[in-house]
């Protein structure tokens, strides 16, 4: 069955499957929706079906010559040999071989872009003959992160698309994609995953019932495997230590998981637990935090998650969130 490895999004999968069976696929698609809900996974599986099921291994290892994947990057993070597209392909091959799956291949700080040189290379690649398949598939992940010049250059190939090439763009923020590109694509809107979708995905990933219970609470409509490594701490223990400002207990809880869990994943779990707690507190109108205080701390948590990617310092992140949460007026002394 097509797309059986993709969690949720039943209507989208059925639509794409029907288009494949009836041989009436569009020349360009734009998959839009929140981060980590499965847009890129669906794009890669769609590409696999277009290029050919027999090439599945090559597609998923990013080694098929008729698959081109472009994504935002920092120039300092790639080893430029001959072209940017080849360098990006080699980077994906390296990452996928280490992780064993496509989950977690991309982690952005917000400073990455898709420069105009990449757009030019895409145009050049589109004009050549395919190597072994009838169709070439070009995936552009996070198309909203194209620079303006790159977007306008890329638009040229969408205006006169070659018959041998299909384009699949993904965007976490469709409003960041220039309207002229949006208008030339078939839009597929990806919603958040249901708790049932996430549970089924975790079951298929081999998680135990206890792991599924802890992970699904933190997923919150999307899939982030970085928060499901090792043995997750009990959320109630983390929240209790957080409210008491018991930093020693918090550090012990954060690192009590297995040696496989690195510092970044551990502190990300802490941030997610506190973020969910504050979000739930707002919804149930808890008197532990004023709404304004809770929202302010949640904003700081989002910034802290970004800082983890930029310049990770465990003590700084944890202490900063605790300091922020206990600066509010009238804070309760939880005992």
C-alpha positions in Angstrom: 0.0 0.0 0.0 1.3 3.5 -0.9 2.2 5.9 1.9 1.7 3.3 4.6 4.8 4.6 6.3 3.4 8.1 6.7 1.6 8.9 9.9 -1.9 10.5 9.5 -3.0 12.8 6.6 -5.4 10.1 5.2 -7.1 12.4 2.7 -3.9 13.8 1.3 -2.5 10.3 0.9 -5.6 9.1 -0.8 -5.6 12.0 -3.1 -1.9 11.5 -4.1 -2.5 7.8 -4.5 -5.4 8.4 -6.8 -3.4 10.8 -8.9 -0.6 8.2 -9.3 -3.0 5.5 -10.3 -4.7 7.7 -12.8 -1.4 9.2 -14.1 -2.6 12.7 -13.6 0.0 14.2 -11.3 0.6 17.9 -11.3 3.9 19.4 -12.4 4.4 21.2 -9.1 3.1 20.7 -5.5 3.4 22.8 -2.4 3.0 20.9 0.9 2.2 23.4 3.6 1.7 23.0 7.3 3.4 23.1 10.7 6.9 21.7 11.2 7.4 18.0 11.8 3.9 16.9 10.7 5.1 14.8 7.8 5.4 17.1 4.8 8.9 16.1 3.8 8.3 12.4 4.6 5.2 12.5 2.3 7.2 14.3 -0.4 10.0 11.7 -0.3 7.5 8.8 -0.5 5.7 10.6 -3.3 9.0 10.9 -5.1 9.7 7.2 -4.6 6.4 6.4 -6.3 7.1 8.7 -9.2 10.7 7.5 -9.7 9.8 3.9 -9.2 9.3 1.5 -6.3 12.3 -0.6 -7.3 14.5 2.4 -6.5 13.1 2.8 -2.9 16.5 2.2 -1.2 18.3 4.7 -3.5 15.6 7.3 -3.0 15.6 7.0 0.8 19.4 7.1 1.0 19.4 10.2 -1.3 21.5 8.4 -3.9 19.1 8.2 -6.8 20.4 10.4 -9.7 16.9 11.5 -10.7 16.1 12.8 -7.2 17.2 16.3 -6.3 16.7 17.7 -2.8 17.4 21.3 -1.9 17.0 22.8 1.6 18.1 25.8 3.6 21.7 25.6 4.8 24.6 27.6 6.2 27.5 27.6 3.8 30.0 26.8 6.6 28.1 23.5 7.2 28.6 22.0 3.7 31.7 20.8 1.9 31.4 22.4 -1.6 32.9 20.1 -4.2 31.5 21.0 -7.6 27.9 22.2 -7.1 25.7 23.1 -4.2 23.2 20.4 -5.1 25.9 17.7 -5.0 27.1 19.0 -1.7 23.6 19.0 -0.3 23.1 15.5 -1.6 26.3 14.2 0.1 25.3 15.9 3.3 21.9 14.1 3.3 23.6 10.8 2.5 25.9 11.2 5.4 23.1 12.2 7.8 20.7 9.4 6.7 23.5 6.8 7.1 24.1 7.9 10.7 20.5 8.1 11.7 19.1 5.2 9.8 15.9 7.1 9.0 14.8 10.5 7.6 13.6 11.7 11.0 15.7 14.5 12.3 17.7 15.1 9.2 17.0 18.8 9.3 17.5 21.1 12.3 17.4 24.8 11.6 18.6 27.8 13.7 16.7 30.3 11.6 19.7 31.7 9.8 19.8 29.1 7.0 18.7 30.1 3.5 18.4 28.8 0.0 20.6 31.1 -2.1 20.2 32.1 -5.7 23.0 29.8 -6.8 20.9 26.8 -5.7 17.9 28.0 -7.7 20.1 28.4 -10.8 21.5 24.9 -10.4 17.9 23.6 -10.1 17.1 25.2 -13.4 20.1 23.7 -15.0 19.4 20.2 -13.6 15.8 20.4 -14.8 16.9 21.0 -18.4 18.9 17.8 -18.6 17.6 14.3 -19.5 16.8 11.9 -16.7 19.3 9.2 -16.0 17.3 6.0 -15.4 13.7 7.0 -14.6 11.0 8.6 -16.7 10.6 11.5 -14.3 13.0 13.6 -12.3 11.7 14.8 -8.9 13.0 18.0 -7.3 12.1 18.5 -3.7 12.6 22.0 -2.2 12.3 21.8 1.6 11.2 25.0 3.4 10.8 26.9 0.3 9.8 30.0 2.3 13.5 30.3 3.3 14.5 31.1 -0.3 16.1 34.5 -0.6 14.1 36.9 -2.7 16.5 36.6 -5.7 16.4 32.8 -5.4 12.6 32.7 -5.3 12.3 34.9 -8.4 14.9 32.8 -10.2 13.2 29.6 -9.2 9.9 31.0 -10.5 11.2 30.9 -14.0 11.3 27.1 -14.1 7.8 26.9 -12.7 6.5 29.2 -15.4 7.7 26.8 -18.1 8.2 23.5 -16.3 9.9 20.7 -18.3 7.7 17.6 -18.8 10.4 15.3 -17.4 10.5 17.1 -14.0 8.1 17.2 -11.1 8.6 19.8 -8.3 7.5 19.2 -4.7 7.9 22.2 -2.4 7.4 22.1 1.4 6.8 25.1 3.6 6.2 25.5 7.3 4.9 29.0 6.6 3.2 29.3 3.3 2.9 33.1 3.7 6.7 33.2 3.4 6.5 31.8 -0.2 6.1 34.5 -2.8 2.5 34.4 -4.2 3.6 33.8 -7.8 5.2 30.5 -6.8 2.2 29.5 -4.7 -0.1 30.2 -7.7 1.8 27.8 -9.9 1.6 24.9 -7.4 -1.1 22.5 -6.3 -1.5 23.2 -2.6 -1.8 20.4 -0.1 -2.5 21.5 3.4 -1.1 19.3 6.2 -2.9 19.6 9.6 -1.6 18.6 13.0 -1.4 14.9 13.7 -4.0 13.4 16.0 -3.0 11.6 19.2 -4.1 8.3 17.5 -1.8 9.0 14.5 1.1 9.7 16.8 0.4 6.6 18.9 0.3 4.4 15.8 3.6 5.9 14.6 5.2 5.2 18.0 3.9 1.7 18.0 5.3 1.1 14.6 8.6 2.5 15.8 8.8 -0.2 18.5 8.1 1.9 21.5 6.8 0.3 24.7 3.4 1.3 26.1 5.1 3.4 28.8 7.3 5.1 26.3 4.3 5.8 24.1 2.5 7.4 27.0 5.3 9.7 27.8 6.3 10.6 24.2 2.8 11.2 22.9 2.2 13.8 25.6 5.2 15.8 24.4 4.6 15.4 20.7 1.7 17.8 20.6 0.5 17.3 17.1 3.8 16.6 15.4 6.6 14.0 15.5 9.9 14.9 17.1 12.0 11.8 17.8 14.7 13.8 19.5 12.4 14.0 22.6 11.9 10.2 22.7 15.4 9.0 23.2 16.4 7.1 26.3 14.2 6.9 29.4 12.0 9.9 29.7 11.6 11.3 33.3 8.2 11.4 34.8 6.5 14.7 33.9 5.0 15.2 37.3 8.4 14.9 38.9 9.8 17.5 36.5 6.9 19.9 37.1 7.1 19.5 40.9 10.9 20.3 40.8 10.2 23.2 38.4 7.6 24.8 40.7 9.7 24.4 43.8 12.7 25.8 42.0 14.6 22.7 43.0 17.5 22.9 40.6 19.4 20.0 42.0 16.4 17.7 41.6 15.8 19.0 38.1 19.3 18.3 36.9 19.1 14.8 38.3 15.8 14.2 36.5 17.1 15.5 33.3 20.1 13.2 33.2 18.7 10.1 34.8 17.9 8.7 31.4 20.2 6.3 29.6 23.7 7.2 28.3 22.3 7.2 24.8 20.5 10.4 25.5 22.7 13.5 24.9 22.5 16.8 26.8 20.6 18.6 24.1 17.9 15.9 23.9 17.6 15.8 27.7 17.1 19.5 28.1 14.7 19.6 25.2 12.5 17.1 27.0 12.6 19.4 30.1 11.6 22.4 28.0 8.8 20.5 26.3 7.4 19.2 29.6 7.3 22.7 31.1 5.9 24.2 27.9 3.1 21.7 27.8 2.4 22.2 31.5 2.1 26.0 31.0 -0.1 25.5 27.9 -2.4 23.2 29.8 -2.4 25.6 32.8 -3.8 28.4 30.5 -6.4 26.1 29.1 -7.7 25.0 32.5 -7.2 28.5 34.0 -4.8 27.2 36.7 -4.1 29.8 39.5 -0.5 28.7 39.7 0.6 31.1 36.9 -1.1 34.3 35.6 -1.9 33.9 31.9 0.5 36.8 31.1 3.3 35.1 33.1 2.7 31.7 31.5 2.8 33.1 28.0 6.0 35.1 28.7 7.7 31.9 30.0 6.4 29.9 27.0 8.0 32.5 24.7 11.3 32.2 26.5 11.1 28.4 26.2 10.7 28.7 22.4 13.8 31.0 22.3 15.7 28.6 24.5 14.9 25.7 22.1 16.4 27.8 19.4 19.5 28.6 21.5 20.1 24.9 22.0 20.7 24.6 18.3 22.8 27.8 18.1 25.1 27.6 21.1 24.1 24.9 23.6 24.9 25.5 27.2 22.9 23.2 29.5 23.3 25.1 32.8 22.5 28.4 31.1 19.3 27.1 29.5 17.8 25.4 32.5 18.8 28.2 35.0 17.5 30.9 32.6 14.1 29.3 32.4 13.9 28.8 36.1 15.0 32.4 36.8 12.4 33.7 34.3 9.6 31.7 35.9 10.4 32.8 39.4 10.7 36.5 38.7 7.0 37.0 38.4 5.2 38.9 41.2 3.3 37.0 43.8 4.9 33.7 43.0 3.7 30.9 45.1 6.1 28.9 47.3 5.1 25.4 46.5 5.8 22.9 49.2 
